[in-house]
Amino acid sequence: MSVLADKIEQFILHKLLEEDEENIVLRRNELADELDCAPSQISYVLSTRFSNDKGYLVESRRGSGGFVRIIRLTPKKQDRTPAPLKETLPAVNITMEDLDVLLYRLIKSKSLTNREAILLHHTFEALFDEVDEPQRLAVIGRILRTLNLH
């Protein structure tokens, strides 16, 4: 069931990002029909992957007019660095090991999937092999800012 659970989780996370809101309201039966699964599988994913300790509050009402409201308790991190300062921040020496430790922490905190972390690891490796340090640091910084992870 983990492949289906992953699919359901990714769909819900995509909806949260798509709406760019701190909460979304979904209809369990419509979601189950769209993902070709049973409503109980939606309930399973909501209870295991969208719990309070993972930063979500799930409100649910069953029945014909039922719905599921998913509220993100921890808002997305905002980059509060003023725009002029972003360009003048001092460069830091970052190693591939530092980036791997960061990727590992992001996997553990469920901020990245294993696949995303692997793709980023190979991207960073290519940057270390092919790009000079000043440009490499700029590109890595852009990637991290785009991911809203720093």
Secondary structure, 3 states (H helix, E strand, C coil): CHHHHHHHHHHHHHHHHHHCCCEEEECHHHHHHHHCCCHHHHHHHHHHHCCHHHCEEEEEECCCCCEEEEEECCCCCCCCCCHHHHHHCCCCCCCHHHHHHHHHHHHHCCCCCHHHHHHHHHHHHHHHHHCCHHHHHHHHHHHHHHHCCC
